[in-house]
Amino acid sequence: MHNFSSPDSVNGWSNKSVVTEFILLGLSNSRELQLFLFFIFSVFYGAATLGNILIILMVVTHSRLHSPMYFLLSNLSFIDMCQATFATPKMIADLLNEHKTITFQGCMSQIFFLHVFGGSEMVLLVAMAYDRYLAICKPLHYMTIMSRRVCIVLVGVSWAIGILHSASHLAFTVDLPFCGPNKVDNFFCDLPLVIKLACLDTYVLEILVLTNSGLLSLICFLLLLISYTIILATVHRQASGGTSKALSTLSAHVTVVVLFFGPLIFIYIWPFESFPIDKFISVFFTVFTPFLNPMIYTLRNKDVKKAMRKLRNQQVGSKQGF
């Protein structure tokens, strides 16, 4: 059921009803499938949250991991945890609800946080590629260049760009006249789907959204492509004992980049066309990627595995002592 208020004038659009909530159509109408998805997504969300918290704890508590690479990795885990949390808990709760609604303010908040975390992660992945470039291609200058201050600046810049990127979207979205349709064909408020519900021709706005998000994604992707190409060429020329370790670490980074940008490339090919696979991509981006990232770094990184074993042994030892 539509929920409208009818002020005399809202943002200059007089005599029009204003949408105060949106209806989320979710992933499926099947009650049985919704219960199954409730269980599956609860498990994956719990595992993603726990996995990323573990990585952050390991980096903070183990001196062996007090290096620029792991500092950036812990920040990636924090962003992944936020990425999994901005919409997934509500989606899980909505799987048990017949009426899936979200307030206008809640919808705008989801759009804001989605682009903050997505934009920040893109830039942070570039910072992580820069870190690996220095470590492998300029090892003698690595610790001098990648000081703690530089690491903090890189993380700060990633968050600043994410916030500016998201604020630029929200600046025109929040003032759009929503005066009729309020059904969003997804489990969260996706910007292209929400814009199409506005009561005006949104062609120019769609181009602005595509330009804003697409340009940031393209720049970050090209920087990553150039960085990893140079790194792989350098590793190929080297014949030292550290080559296998460098390749192992690098393969984890490349895998995470592919998992992150793969869905984005598909989305921006047809940004304002609706396809059945769009919901799967949304689930992959918000649920599975935050779960897979800590798994990838844990399985591909010997230092992280050692720290995890040490943390587990400490927990076992404390329980036995108790």
C-alpha positions as CSV (number, residue, x, y, z in Angstrom):
1,M,0.0,0.0,0.0
2,H,1.3,3.5,-0.9
3,N,2.2,5.8,1.9
4,F,1.9,9.4,0.9
5,S,1.7,12.8,2.5
6,S,0.2,15.8,0.7
7,P,1.7,19.1,1.6
8,D,0.7,22.1,-0.4
9,S,4.3,22.4,-1.8
10,V,7.3,20.2,-1.5
11,N,10.5,21.4,-3.3
12,G,8.4,23.4,-5.7
13,W,6.2,20.5,-6.7
14,S,2.8,21.7,-5.6
15,N,-0.4,19.7,-5.5
16,K,1.5,16.4,-5.7
17,S,1.6,13.6,-3.2
18,V,5.1,12.9,-1.7
19,V,6.4,9.4,-1.1
20,T,7.3,8.8,2.5
21,E,8.3,5.2,2.2
22,F,9.4,2.7,-0.5
23,I,8.3,-0.9,-0.9
24,L,11.2,-3.3,-1.5
25,L,10.2,-6.2,-3.7
26,G,13.0,-8.4,-2.4
27,L,14.5,-11.5,-4.0
28,S,11.5,-13.8,-4.2
29,N,7.8,-14.2,-3.5
30,S,8.1,-17.8,-2.5
31,R,7.7,-18.3,1.2
32,E,9.7,-21.5,1.2
33,L,12.6,-19.9,-0.7
34,Q,12.6,-16.9,1.6
35,L,13.0,-19.1,4.6
36,F,15.9,-20.9,2.9
37,L,17.5,-17.6,1.9
38,F,17.0,-16.4,5.5
39,F,19.1,-19.2,6.8
40,I,21.8,-19.0,4.0
41,F,22.3,-15.2,4.3
42,S,22.3,-15.3,8.1
43,V,25.2,-17.8,7.9
44,F,27.1,-15.9,5.3
45,Y,26.6,-12.5,7.0
46,G,27.7,-13.9,10.3
47,A,30.7,-15.5,8.7
48,A,31.6,-12.3,6.8
49,T,31.4,-10.2,10.0
50,L,33.4,-12.6,12.1
51,G,36.0,-13.1,9.4
52,N,36.6,-9.4,8.9
53,I,36.7,-8.8,12.7
54,L,39.3,-11.6,13.1
55,I,41.5,-10.0,10.5
56,I,41.3,-6.6,12.2
57,L,42.0,-8.2,15.6
58,M,45.0,-10.1,14.2
59,V,46.5,-7.0,12.6
60,V,46.1,-5.0,15.8
61,T,47.4,-7.6,18.2
62,H,50.2,-9.3,16.3
63,S,53.4,-7.3,15.9
64,R,54.4,-9.4,12.9
65,L,51.5,-7.9,11.0
66,H,52.3,-4.3,12.0
67,S,53.3,-3.3,8.4
68,P,51.7,-1.0,5.7
69,M,50.3,-4.0,3.8
70,Y,48.4,-5.3,6.8
71,F,47.3,-1.9,8.0
72,L,45.7,-1.4,4.6
73,L,44.2,-4.9,4.7
74,S,42.7,-4.2,8.1
75,N,41.0,-1.1,6.7
76,L,39.7,-3.1,3.8
77,S,38.2,-5.6,6.2
78,F,36.5,-2.7,8.1
79,I,35.0,-1.4,4.8
80,D,33.9,-4.9,3.9
81,M,32.2,-5.3,7.2
82,C,30.4,-2.0,6.7
83,Q,29.5,-3.0,3.1
84,A,27.9,-6.2,4.4
85,T,26.0,-4.3,7.2
86,F,24.4,-1.3,5.4
87,A,21.6,-3.5,3.8
88,T,22.1,-7.2,4.7
89,P,20.6,-7.2,8.2
90,K,17.4,-5.5,7.0
91,M,17.3,-7.9,4.0
92,I,17.5,-10.9,6.3
93,A,14.8,-9.5,8.6
94,D,12.6,-8.7,5.5
95,L,12.8,-12.3,4.4
96,L,10.5,-13.1,7.4
97,N,8.2,-10.1,6.8
98,E,5.3,-10.1,4.3
99,H,5.5,-6.3,3.9
100,K,9.0,-5.1,3.1
101,T,9.1,-1.3,3.4
102,I,11.7,1.3,4.1
103,T,11.3,5.0,5.0
104,F,12.4,7.7,2.6
105,Q,15.1,8.7,5.0
106,G,16.2,5.0,5.3
107,C,16.3,4.6,1.6
108,M,18.5,7.7,1.1
109,S,20.8,6.4,3.9
110,Q,21.2,3.1,2.1
111,I,22.1,4.9,-1.1
112,F,24.6,7.1,0.7
113,F,26.4,4.3,2.6
114,L,26.5,2.0,-0.5
115,H,28.4,4.6,-2.4
116,V,30.6,5.7,0.5
117,F,31.8,2.1,1.1
118,G,31.9,1.2,-2.6
119,G,33.9,4.4,-3.5
120,S,36.2,4.0,-0.5
121,E,37.0,0.4,-1.3
122,M,37.8,1.2,-4.9
123,V,40.4,3.8,-3.9
124,L,41.7,1.6,-1.0
125,L,42.3,-1.2,-3.5
126,V,44.4,1.3,-5.6
127,A,46.4,2.2,-2.4
128,M,47.0,-1.5,-1.8
129,A,48.2,-2.0,-5.4
130,Y,50.6,1.0,-4.9
131,D,51.8,-0.6,-1.7
132,R,52.6,-3.9,-3.5
133,Y,54.2,-1.9,-6.4
134,L,56.6,-0.2,-4.0
135,A,57.3,-3.4,-2.0
136,I,58.2,-5.5,-5.2
137,C,59.5,-2.9,-7.6
138,K,61.3,-0.5,-5.2
139,P,62.0,-2.6,-2.1
140,L,65.0,-0.5,-0.9
141,H,62.8,2.6,-0.7
142,Y,59.6,0.8,0.6
143,M,59.8,1.5,4.3
144,T,60.9,5.1,3.7
145,I,58.0,5.9,1.3
146,M,55.3,3.8,3.0
147,S,55.6,5.4,6.5
148,R,52.7,5.2,9.0
149,R,51.8,8.8,8.1
150,V,51.5,7.9,4.4
151,C,49.4,4.9,5.2
152,I,47.0,7.0,7.3
153,V,46.8,9.6,4.5
154,L,46.0,6.9,1.9
155,V,43.2,5.5,4.1
156,G,41.9,9.1,4.8
157,V,41.9,9.9,1.1
158,S,40.0,6.7,0.2
159,W,37.3,7.7,2.8
160,A,37.2,11.3,1.6
161,I,36.7,10.3,-2.0
162,G,34.1,7.8,-1.1
163,I,32.1,10.4,0.9
164,L,32.4,13.1,-1.8
165,H,31.4,10.6,-4.4
166,S,28.3,9.5,-2.4
167,A,27.4,13.1,-1.4
168,S,27.4,14.2,-5.1
169,H,24.8,11.4,-5.8
170,L,22.7,12.2,-2.8
171,A,22.7,16.0,-3.4
172,F,20.3,15.7,-6.4
173,T,18.6,12.4,-5.4
174,V,17.2,13.6,-2.1
175,D,15.4,16.6,-3.7
176,L,13.8,14.6,-6.6
177,P,10.0,14.7,-6.6
178,F,8.7,11.2,-5.7
179,C,5.0,11.5,-6.1
180,G,3.6,8.1,-7.2
181,P,5.5,4.8,-7.8
182,N,7.4,3.6,-4.8
183,K,8.3,0.0,-5.6
184,V,12.0,-0.8,-5.7
185,D,12.7,-4.1,-7.5
186,N,15.5,-5.1,-5.2
187,F,16.2,-5.9,-1.5
188,F,17.8,-2.4,-0.9
189,C,17.5,1.1,-2.4
190,D,19.7,0.9,-5.5
191,L,20.3,4.4,-6.9
192,P,19.3,3.7,-10.6
193,L,16.1,2.0,-9.5
194,V,15.1,4.8,-7.1
195,I,15.9,7.6,-9.7
196,K,13.6,5.9,-12.2
197,L,10.7,6.3,-9.7
198,A,10.9,10.1,-9.7
199,C,8.1,12.1,-11.3
200,L,10.1,13.7,-14.1
201,D,12.3,12.9,-17.0
202,T,15.4,11.3,-15.4
203,Y,17.5,10.9,-18.6
204,V,20.0,13.7,-17.7
205,L,20.2,12.4,-14.1
206,E,20.9,8.9,-15.3
207,I,23.8,10.2,-17.4
208,L,25.2,12.1,-14.4
209,V,25.0,9.0,-12.2
210,L,26.7,6.9,-14.9
211,T,29.4,9.5,-15.5
212,N,30.1,9.9,-11.7
213,S,30.2,6.3,-10.8
214,G,31.6,5.1,-14.1
215,L,34.4,7.6,-14.1
216,L,35.6,6.7,-10.6
217,S,35.4,3.0,-11.3
218,L,37.2,3.4,-14.7
219,I,40.0,5.5,-13.2
220,C,40.5,3.1,-10.3
221,F,40.4,0.0,-12.6
222,L,42.9,1.4,-15.0
223,L,45.3,2.4,-12.2
224,L,45.0,-1.2,-10.8
225,L,45.5,-2.7,-14.2
226,I,48.7,-0.6,-14.8
227,S,50.0,-1.3,-11.3
228,Y,49.6,-5.1,-11.5
229,T,50.9,-5.3,-15.0
230,I,54.1,-3.5,-13.9
231,I,54.3,-5.7,-10.8
232,L,53.8,-9.0,-12.7
233,A,56.5,-7.9,-15.2
234,T,58.9,-7.2,-12.4
235,V,58.2,-10.5,-10.6
236,H,58.7,-12.3,-13.9
237,R,62.2,-10.8,-14.3
238,Q,63.2,-11.6,-10.7
239,A,64.6,-15.0,-9.8
240,S,64.9,-14.6,-6.0
241,G,63.6,-16.8,-3.3
242,G,60.9,-14.2,-2.4
243,T,59.3,-14.5,-5.9
244,S,56.8,-17.2,-4.8
245,K,55.8,-15.3,-1.7
246,A,55.3,-12.1,-3.8
247,L,53.2,-14.0,-6.3
248,S,51.1,-15.6,-3.6
249,T,50.4,-12.2,-2.0
250,L,49.8,-10.7,-5.4
251,S,47.3,-13.4,-6.5
252,A,45.2,-12.6,-3.4
253,H,45.1,-8.9,-4.3
254,V,44.2,-9.6,-7.9
255,T,41.5,-12.1,-6.9
256,V,39.9,-9.5,-4.7
257,V,40.1,-6.8,-7.4
258,V,38.4,-9.2,-9.9
259,L,35.6,-10.1,-7.4
260,F,35.0,-6.4,-6.7
261,F,35.2,-4.9,-10.3
262,G,33.6,-7.9,-12.1
263,P,30.1,-7.2,-10.9
264,L,30.6,-3.4,-11.4
265,I,31.6,-3.9,-15.0
266,F,28.4,-5.8,-15.7
267,I,26.3,-3.1,-13.8
268,Y,27.8,-0.2,-15.8
269,I,27.3,-1.9,-19.2
270,W,23.5,-1.7,-18.7
271,P,23.1,0.7,-15.6
272,F,19.5,1.5,-16.1
273,E,18.1,-1.7,-17.6
274,S,16.7,-4.3,-15.3
275,F,17.8,-7.9,-15.6
276,P,17.0,-11.0,-13.4
277,I,20.8,-11.3,-12.7
278,D,20.9,-7.8,-11.2
279,K,19.6,-9.1,-7.9
280,F,22.2,-11.9,-7.9
281,I,25.0,-9.3,-8.5
282,S,23.6,-7.2,-5.6
283,V,23.7,-10.2,-3.3
284,F,27.2,-11.1,-4.4
285,F,28.4,-7.5,-3.9
286,T,26.8,-7.0,-0.4
287,V,26.9,-10.5,1.1
288,F,29.4,-12.8,-0.7
289,T,32.3,-10.4,-1.5
290,P,32.7,-9.3,2.2
291,F,32.7,-13.0,3.1
292,L,35.2,-14.1,0.4
293,N,37.7,-11.3,0.9
294,P,38.9,-12.5,4.4
295,M,38.8,-16.1,3.2
296,I,41.1,-15.2,0.2
297,Y,43.6,-13.3,2.3
298,T,43.6,-16.0,5.0
299,L,44.1,-18.9,2.5
300,R,46.7,-17.1,0.4
301,N,48.8,-15.4,3.1
302,K,51.2,-17.4,5.4
303,D,51.6,-14.6,7.9
304,V,47.9,-14.2,8.4
305,K,47.5,-18.0,8.8
306,K,50.3,-18.1,11.4
307,A,48.7,-15.2,13.3
308,M,45.3,-17.0,13.2
309,R,46.9,-20.2,14.5
310,K,48.6,-18.2,17.3
311,L,45.3,-16.5,18.2
312,R,43.5,-19.8,18.3
313,N,46.2,-21.3,20.5
314,Q,46.0,-18.4,22.9
315,Q,42.2,-18.9,23.1
316,V,42.7,-22.6,23.8
317,G,45.4,-21.9,26.3
318,S,43.2,-19.4,28.2
319,K,40.3,-21.8,28.3
320,Q,42.5,-24.6,29.7
321,G,44.0,-22.2,32.3
322,F,40.5,-21.2,33.3
